[in-house]
C-alpha cells in the first residue's frame, strides 16, 4: 500500500472529528474526540512509509467503527442531558 498523502490524512482526521460530534452522549463524544487527537499526535512523527500506511489503515477502520457506533448510540440516546451540556 502506498503512503497516504497529507490531504488524505487531514481528511481522515476531519472525518473522525465529524463522526465524534454525532454521538448524543457528552462523555462518549468527548472521549472519541480526545482519542482521535491523541492518536494523531502519537503518530505525527512516523516517517517509515509502511508504518504510515498501517497507521492510516488503522485510522480508517476506526472511522468505520465510530460511524457504526454513532448510529447505535443515537438509537438509544439518553433522555437527560449531561451536566456539562446544561446552560
Secondary structure, DSSP 8 states (H G I E B T S, - for coil): -----HHHHHHHHHHHHHHHTT-SSHHHHHHHHHHHHHHHHHTTT---HHHHHHHHHHHHHHHHHHHHHHHHHHHT--SS--GGG--
